[in-house]
Amino acid sequence: MNIFVALATTGISRELQVIFMLVIFAVIIVAAYFVTNLVARVQKGSFTNKNLEIIEAISVGQQKTVQLVRVGKEYIIIGVSKNEINILQTLGKDDITINNDKDGQSVIPFKQILSRYNKAKEKGNVGDDHHETKD
């Protein structure tokens, strides 16, 4: 029997019917949230401690990315487009610095970024972003 017909024939007021439907809708949304999290945890657990891992990825255009992939003990930079994948460079573990934050995301330390900026500035590769204004 259809739930709408059952509610209409029980003599419950229209307001209570709406509240009942909203409660059922909220229960469905909460259940979907928990099921989605459960599926994500199961899938993540099945892929841990394998030989392949995407460390970082950056979009360089529509449907084009450059990715740093760990393959065993090597790191490979690949270019990925809609129709092909190209190996750009192979790196050793000593060639890169990877830190993970509390969410497991890869993070480059700020000190390393600042050091690169200062070296580039000393070589004259970085413009001066400070503009003085006169009062």
N, C-alpha and C positions, 0 to 999 in steps of 0.2 A: 504494500500500500504506500502511496506517495505521502511523504511527511507533511506536505502542504495541505493535502486533503484531510489528513488525520488531525492537524491542528485546527483547521476550519470547522470540523464537525464536532470538536470537543467542547465548544462554547467558551474557549479561552479568549480574553479580550485581544483586540488587535495590537495593543501596546505590548502585551506579554508575548505575543507571537513574534514581534519584531525583536524584542530582547532575547528571546530563545534562539532565533536565527543568528543574531550577532554573537551570542555565546558559542554556538556551534561553529561559526566562521572563525572565531578567535582560537578555538581548540584545534581546528584544522591547520591554521597558520603556525601555531606553536608546535604541533606535531611535525609539520613539514620542516621547521627549523631544526628540531632535534634529529630527525632522520637525515637531513643534509649534513649536519655535523658528524654524525655517526659514519656515514658513507665516506666523508673526507678523511676521518681518522683511520678508517680501515684501509683506504687506498694509500694514504701517506705511509702507513706502517708496512704495507706490502712492497713499497719502493725504497725503503731505507736499507743502508748497507749494501747497495748494489754497486756495480762498477761505473755506472753512468749517472751524472748529476749536472743539471744546468745551474751554474753558479750565479751568473748575471746575464741579463739581456737588456738591450736598449733598442728602441725603435729608431730607424734612420729614414723611414719613409713609409708610405702606405704599403702594408703587407711585406715590409722588409725589416729585418732585425739583424743585429750583430750579437752573438751569444758567446759567452765563455763557458765551455763545457769541460767537466772533469771526466776523463776516461782512464780508469785505473789510477795511476800515479802521475799521469800527464794532464796538461790543460791545453785545450785546443780552442782557438778563436775561429768561429764559423760565421759565414754570412748566409742568412736564410731569406729566400724570397718565395713568392708564390709557387714557382715552378722548379727551383733548384736550391741546392745547398753547396756552398763552396768552403773549403778549408782555407782560412786566411793566414794563420800562423799557429805553430805548435810551441808551447812553453813548458818549461820544467816547473816543479813546485817552488823552487827558489826564485823564480822570475816574477811571482805575484805575491801580493799581501792580501789576505782575506781575513776579515774579522766578522763575527756574527753578533747581531744585537739579540735582545731577549726574545724576539719573534722569529729568530733564525734567518733574518735577512742579512745579506752581505753588506758590509759597511767599510768604506775606506776611511782610516783615521784622519781627523781634521789636520793633525800635525803634518801628515804626508801631503795632503792637498795644499796646505800653506807653504810647505817646502818647495813643491813644484812651482807654485805661483811666484815665489820669491826668486827662484832660479831663472824662470822665464823673464821676470821683470829685470833682473840684472843683465840679461842678454839683450834687453830692449825689445822683447817679443810681446810685451803687454803694454797697452796704452795707459796713461794716467787717467783714472776715472774721477779725480777730484777737480771740481770746478769752483774757484773762488768767486764770490759775489761781493761787489763793493756796495757799501751802504750809502 
